[in-house]
Amino acid sequence: MTKAPPKPGLPLFLPVEIPATWTPEQAVAVFDLITEIRDRIWDQYNVQIQLELETRLLPND
């Protein structure tokens, strides 16, 4: 039996393992990087993000 070819696109989730061996300085560096990425995404897409979040909060009639 042959396997089906993989579907294109990203998987539904991307597992991320956080090492337990980071120094406090390494943890802060990663935290700062994630914060910078988040801020840049917000600067670019804040209106769309707000609209999407509002849509998610509306009751499903």
Phi and psi restraints in degrees (range 20) as a CNS / XPLOR table:
assign (resid 1 and name C) (resid 2 and name N)
       (resid 2 and name CA) (resid 2 and name C) 1.0 -101.0 20.0 2
assign (resid 2 and name N) (resid 2 and name CA)
       (resid 2 and name C) (resid 3 and name N) 1.0 150.8 20.0 2
assign (resid 2 and name C) (resid 3 and name N)
       (resid 3 and name CA) (resid 3 and name C) 1.0 -79.6 20.0 2
assign (resid 3 and name N) (resid 3 and name CA)
       (resid 3 and name C) (resid 4 and name N) 1.0 147.0 20.0 2
assign (resid 3 and name C) (resid 4 and name N)
       (resid 4 and name CA) (resid 4 and name C) 1.0 -68.9 20.0 2
assign (resid 4 and name N) (resid 4 and name CA)
       (resid 4 and name C) (resid 5 and name N) 1.0 144.6 20.0 2
assign (resid 4 and name C) (resid 5 and name N)
       (resid 5 and name CA) (resid 5 and name C) 1.0 -64.1 20.0 2
assign (resid 5 and name N) (resid 5 and name CA)
       (resid 5 and name C) (resid 6 and name N) 1.0 147.7 20.0 2
assign (resid 5 and name C) (resid 6 and name N)
       (resid 6 and name CA) (resid 6 and name C) 1.0 -62.8 20.0 2
assign (resid 6 and name N) (resid 6 and name CA)
       (resid 6 and name C) (resid 7 and name N) 1.0 146.7 20.0 2
assign (resid 6 and name C) (resid 7 and name N)
       (resid 7 and name CA) (resid 7 and name C) 1.0 -76.1 20.0 2
assign (resid 7 and name N) (resid 7 and name CA)
       (resid 7 and name C) (resid 8 and name N) 1.0 143.7 20.0 2
assign (resid 7 and name C) (resid 8 and name N)
       (resid 8 and name CA) (resid 8 and name C) 1.0 -70.2 20.0 2
assign (resid 8 and name N) (resid 8 and name CA)
       (resid 8 and name C) (resid 9 and name N) 1.0 160.1 20.0 2
assign (resid 8 and name C) (resid 9 and name N)
       (resid 9 and name CA) (resid 9 and name C) 1.0 100.0 20.0 2
assign (resid 9 and name N) (resid 9 and name CA)
       (resid 9 and name C) (resid 10 and name N) 1.0 -179.3 20.0 2
assign (resid 9 and name C) (resid 10 and name N)
       (resid 10 and name CA) (resid 10 and name C) 1.0 -80.1 20.0 2
assign (resid 10 and name N) (resid 10 and name CA)
       (resid 10 and name C) (resid 11 and name N) 1.0 153.7 20.0 2
assign (resid 10 and name C) (resid 11 and name N)
       (resid 11 and name CA) (resid 11 and name C) 1.0 -67.4 20.0 2
assign (resid 11 and name N) (resid 11 and name CA)
       (resid 11 and name C) (resid 12 and name N) 1.0 166.8 20.0 2
assign (resid 11 and name C) (resid 12 and name N)
       (resid 12 and name CA) (resid 12 and name C) 1.0 -64.0 20.0 2
assign (resid 12 and name N) (resid 12 and name CA)
       (resid 12 and name C) (resid 13 and name N) 1.0 -29.4 20.0 2
assign (resid 12 and name C) (resid 13 and name N)
       (resid 13 and name CA) (resid 13 and name C) 1.0 -145.8 20.0 2
assign (resid 13 and name N) (resid 13 and name CA)
       (resid 13 and name C) (resid 14 and name N) 1.0 157.1 20.0 2
assign (resid 13 and name C) (resid 14 and name N)
       (resid 14 and name CA) (resid 14 and name C) 1.0 -118.1 20.0 2
assign (resid 14 and name N) (resid 14 and name CA)
       (resid 14 and name C) (resid 15 and name N) 1.0 104.2 20.0 2
assign (resid 14 and name C) (resid 15 and name N)
       (resid 15 and name CA) (resid 15 and name C) 1.0 -66.3 20.0 2
assign (resid 15 and name N) (resid 15 and name CA)
       (resid 15 and name C) (resid 16 and name N) 1.0 133.9 20.0 2
assign (resid 15 and name C) (resid 16 and name N)
       (resid 16 and name CA) (resid 16 and name C) 1.0 -124.3 20.0 2
assign (resid 16 and name N) (resid 16 and name CA)
       (resid 16 and name C) (resid 17 and name N) 1.0 119.8 20.0 2
assign (resid 16 and name C) (resid 17 and name N)
       (resid 17 and name CA) (resid 17 and name C) 1.0 -97.0 20.0 2
assign (resid 17 and name N) (resid 17 and name CA)
       (resid 17 and name C) (resid 18 and name N) 1.0 133.4 20.0 2
assign (resid 17 and name C) (resid 18 and name N)
       (resid 18 and name CA) (resid 18 and name C) 1.0 -102.4 20.0 2
assign (resid 18 and name N) (resid 18 and name CA)
       (resid 18 and name C) (resid 19 and name N) 1.0 118.1 20.0 2
assign (resid 18 and name C) (resid 19 and name N)
       (resid 19 and name CA) (resid 19 and name C) 1.0 -61.9 20.0 2
assign (resid 19 and name N) (resid 19 and name CA)
       (resid 19 and name C) (resid 20 and name N) 1.0 141.7 20.0 2
assign (resid 19 and name C) (resid 20 and name N)
       (resid 20 and name CA) (resid 20 and name C) 1.0 -86.1 20.0 2
assign (resid 20 and name N) (resid 20 and name CA)
       (resid 20 and name C) (resid 21 and name N) 1.0 4.4 20.0 2
assign (resid 20 and name C) (resid 21 and name N)
       (resid 21 and name CA) (resid 21 and name C) 1.0 -107.6 20.0 2
assign (resid 21 and name N) (resid 21 and name CA)
       (resid 21 and name C) (resid 22 and name N) 1.0 5.9 20.0 2
assign (resid 21 and name C) (resid 22 and name N)
       (resid 22 and name CA) (resid 22 and name C) 1.0 -65.2 20.0 2
assign (resid 22 and name N) (resid 22 and name CA)
       (resid 22 and name C) (resid 23 and name N) 1.0 146.6 20.0 2
assign (resid 22 and name C) (resid 23 and name N)
       (resid 23 and name CA) (resid 23 and name C) 1.0 -78.1 20.0 2
assign (resid 23 and name N) (resid 23 and name CA)
       (resid 23 and name C) (resid 24 and name N) 1.0 162.3 20.0 2
assign (resid 23 and name C) (resid 24 and name N)
       (resid 24 and name CA) (resid 24 and name C) 1.0 -55.7 20.0 2
assign (resid 24 and name N) (resid 24 and name CA)
       (resid 24 and name C) (resid 25 and name N) 1.0 -37.1 20.0 2
assign (resid 24 and name C) (resid 25 and name N)
       (resid 25 and name CA) (resid 25 and name C) 1.0 -64.9 20.0 2
assign (resid 25 and name N) (resid 25 and name CA)
       (resid 25 and name C) (resid 26 and name N) 1.0 -40.4 20.0 2
assign (resid 25 and name C) (resid 26 and name N)
       (resid 26 and name CA) (resid 26 and name C) 1.0 -66.0 20.0 2
assign (resid 26 and name N) (resid 26 and name CA)
       (resid 26 and name C) (resid 27 and name N) 1.0 -42.0 20.0 2
assign (resid 26 and name C) (resid 27 and name N)
       (resid 27 and name CA) (resid 27 and name C) 1.0 -62.7 20.0 2
assign (resid 27 and name N) (resid 27 and name CA)
       (resid 27 and name C) (resid 28 and name N) 1.0 -41.8 20.0 2
assign (resid 27 and name C) (resid 28 and name N)
       (resid 28 and name CA) (resid 28 and name C) 1.0 -65.8 20.0 2
assign (resid 28 and name N) (resid 28 and name CA)
       (resid 28 and name C) (resid 29 and name N) 1.0 -39.7 20.0 2
assign (resid 28 and name C) (resid 29 and name N)
       (resid 29 and name CA) (resid 29 and name C) 1.0 -61.9 20.0 2
assign (resid 29 and name N) (resid 29 and name CA)
       (resid 29 and name C) (resid 30 and name N) 1.0 -43.9 20.0 2
assign (resid 29 and name C) (resid 30 and name N)
       (resid 30 and name CA) (resid 30 and name C) 1.0 -66.4 20.0 2
assign (resid 30 and name N) (resid 30 and name CA)
       (resid 30 and name C) (resid 31 and name N) 1.0 -44.0 20.0 2
assign (resid 30 and name C) (resid 31 and name N)
       (resid 31 and name CA) (resid 31 and name C) 1.0 -57.8 20.0 2
assign (resid 31 and name N) (resid 31 and name CA)
       (resid 31 and name C) (resid 32 and name N) 1.0 -44.8 20.0 2
assign (resid 31 and name C) (resid 32 and name N)
       (resid 32 and name CA) (resid 32 and name C) 1.0 -63.5 20.0 2
assign (resid 32 and name N) (resid 32 and name CA)
       (resid 32 and name C) (resid 33 and name N) 1.0 -40.3 20.0 2
assign (resid 32 and name C) (resid 33 and name N)
       (resid 33 and name CA) (resid 33 and name C) 1.0 -63.0 20.0 2
assign (resid 33 and name N) (resid 33 and name CA)
       (resid 33 and name C) (resid 34 and name N) 1.0 -45.9 20.0 2
assign (resid 33 and name C) (resid 34 and name N)
       (resid 34 and name CA) (resid 34 and name C) 1.0 -62.4 20.0 2
assign (resid 34 and name N) (resid 34 and name CA)
       (resid 34 and name C) (resid 35 and name N) 1.0 -40.9 20.0 2
assign (resid 34 and name C) (resid 35 and name N)
       (resid 35 and name CA) (resid 35 and name C) 1.0 -62.3 20.0 2
assign (resid 35 and name N) (resid 35 and name CA)
       (resid 35 and name C) (resid 36 and name N) 1.0 -42.5 20.0 2
assign (resid 35 and name C) (resid 36 and name N)
       (resid 36 and name CA) (resid 36 and name C) 1.0 -63.5 20.0 2
assign (resid 36 and name N) (resid 36 and name CA)
       (resid 36 and name C) (resid 37 and name N) 1.0 -43.7 20.0 2
assign (resid 36 and name C) (resid 37 and name N)
       (resid 37 and name CA) (resid 37 and name C) 1.0 -62.1 20.0 2
assign (resid 37 and name N) (resid 37 and name CA)
       (resid 37 and name C) (resid 38 and name N) 1.0 -46.5 20.0 2
assign (resid 37 and name C) (resid 38 and name N)
       (resid 38 and name CA) (resid 38 and name C) 1.0 -58.9 20.0 2
assign (resid 38 and name N) (resid 38 and name CA)
       (resid 38 and name C) (resid 39 and name N) 1.0 -44.5 20.0 2
assign (resid 38 and name C) (resid 39 and name N)
       (resid 39 and name CA) (resid 39 and name C) 1.0 -63.3 20.0 2
assign (resid 39 and name N) (resid 39 and name CA)
       (resid 39 and name C) (resid 40 and name N) 1.0 -40.4 20.0 2
assign (resid 39 and name C) (resid 40 and name N)
       (resid 40 and name CA) (resid 40 and name C) 1.0 -68.5 20.0 2
assign (resid 40 and name N) (resid 40 and name CA)
       (resid 40 and name C) (resid 41 and name N) 1.0 -38.6 20.0 2
assign (resid 40 and name C) (resid 41 and name N)
       (resid 41 and name CA) (resid 41 and name C) 1.0 -62.7 20.0 2
assign (resid 41 and name N) (resid 41 and name CA)
       (resid 41 and name C) (resid 42 and name N) 1.0 -44.2 20.0 2
assign (resid 41 and name C) (resid 42 and name N)
       (resid 42 and name CA) (resid 42 and name C) 1.0 -61.6 20.0 2
assign (resid 42 and name N) (resid 42 and name CA)
       (resid 42 and name C) (resid 43 and name N) 1.0 -44.5 20.0 2
assign (resid 42 and name C) (resid 43 and name N)
       (resid 43 and name CA) (resid 43 and name C) 1.0 -58.6 20.0 2
assign (resid 43 and name N) (resid 43 and name CA)
       (resid 43 and name C) (resid 44 and name N) 1.0 -37.2 20.0 2
assign (resid 43 and name C) (resid 44 and name N)
       (resid 44 and name CA) (resid 44 and name C) 1.0 -82.0 20.0 2
assign (resid 44 and name N) (resid 44 and name CA)
       (resid 44 and name C) (resid 45 and name N) 1.0 -37.0 20.0 2
assign (resid 44 and name C) (resid 45 and name N)
       (resid 45 and name CA) (resid 45 and name C) 1.0 -125.3 20.0 2
assign (resid 45 and name N) (resid 45 and name CA)
       (resid 45 and name C) (resid 46 and name N) 1.0 20.2 20.0 2
assign (resid 45 and name C) (resid 46 and name N)
       (resid 46 and name CA) (resid 46 and name C) 1.0 -57.1 20.0 2
assign (resid 46 and name N) (resid 46 and name CA)
       (resid 46 and name C) (resid 47 and name N) 1.0 -41.4 20.0 2
assign (resid 46 and name C) (resid 47 and name N)
       (resid 47 and name CA) (resid 47 and name C) 1.0 -65.9 20.0 2
assign (resid 47 and name N) (resid 47 and name CA)
       (resid 47 and name C) (resid 48 and name N) 1.0 -45.2 20.0 2
assign (resid 47 and name C) (resid 48 and name N)
       (resid 48 and name CA) (resid 48 and name C) 1.0 -64.0 20.0 2
assign (resid 48 and name N) (resid 48 and name CA)
       (resid 48 and name C) (resid 49 and name N) 1.0 -38.3 20.0 2
assign (resid 48 and name C) (resid 49 and name N)
       (resid 49 and name CA) (resid 49 and name C) 1.0 -65.1 20.0 2
assign (resid 49 and name N) (resid 49 and name CA)
       (resid 49 and name C) (resid 50 and name N) 1.0 -44.7 20.0 2
assign (resid 49 and name C) (resid 50 and name N)
       (resid 50 and name CA) (resid 50 and name C) 1.0 -61.3 20.0 2
assign (resid 50 and name N) (resid 50 and name CA)
       (resid 50 and name C) (resid 51 and name N) 1.0 -43.7 20.0 2
assign (resid 50 and name C) (resid 51 and name N)
       (resid 51 and name CA) (resid 51 and name C) 1.0 -63.3 20.0 2
assign (resid 51 and name N) (resid 51 and name CA)
       (resid 51 and name C) (resid 52 and name N) 1.0 -41.5 20.0 2
assign (resid 51 and name C) (resid 52 and name N)
       (resid 52 and name CA) (resid 52 and name C) 1.0 -64.4 20.0 2
assign (resid 52 and name N) (resid 52 and name CA)
       (resid 52 and name C) (resid 53 and name N) 1.0 -43.7 20.0 2
assign (resid 52 and name C) (resid 53 and name N)
       (resid 53 and name CA) (resid 53 and name C) 1.0 -64.8 20.0 2
assign (resid 53 and name N) (resid 53 and name CA)
       (resid 53 and name C) (resid 54 and name N) 1.0 -39.3 20.0 2
assign (resid 53 and name C) (resid 54 and name N)
       (resid 54 and name CA) (resid 54 and name C) 1.0 -61.8 20.0 2
assign (resid 54 and name N) (resid 54 and name CA)
       (resid 54 and name C) (resid 55 and name N) 1.0 -42.5 20.0 2
assign (resid 54 and name C) (resid 55 and name N)
       (resid 55 and name CA) (resid 55 and name C) 1.0 -60.7 20.0 2
assign (resid 55 and name N) (resid 55 and name CA)
       (resid 55 and name C) (resid 56 and name N) 1.0 -40.6 20.0 2
assign (resid 55 and name C) (resid 56 and name N)
       (resid 56 and name CA) (resid 56 and name C) 1.0 -67.4 20.0 2
assign (resid 56 and name N) (resid 56 and name CA)
       (resid 56 and name C) (resid 57 and name N) 1.0 -27.4 20.0 2
assign (resid 56 and name C) (resid 57 and name N)
       (resid 57 and name CA) (resid 57 and name C) 1.0 -83.2 20.0 2
assign (resid 57 and name N) (resid 57 and name CA)
       (resid 57 and name C) (resid 58 and name N) 1.0 -17.9 20.0 2
assign (resid 57 and name C) (resid 58 and name N)
       (resid 58 and name CA) (resid 58 and name C) 1.0 -68.5 20.0 2
assign (resid 58 and name N) (resid 58 and name CA)
       (resid 58 and name C) (resid 59 and name N) 1.0 141.8 20.0 2
assign (resid 58 and name C) (resid 59 and name N)
       (resid 59 and name CA) (resid 59 and name C) 1.0 -67.8 20.0 2
assign (resid 59 and name N) (resid 59 and name CA)
       (resid 59 and name C) (resid 60 and name N) 1.0 144.7 20.0 2
assign (resid 59 and name C) (resid 60 and name N)
       (resid 60 and name CA) (resid 60 and name C) 1.0 -81.9 20.0 2
assign (resid 60 and name N) (resid 60 and name CA)
       (resid 60 and name C) (resid 61 and name N) 1.0 107.5 20.0 2
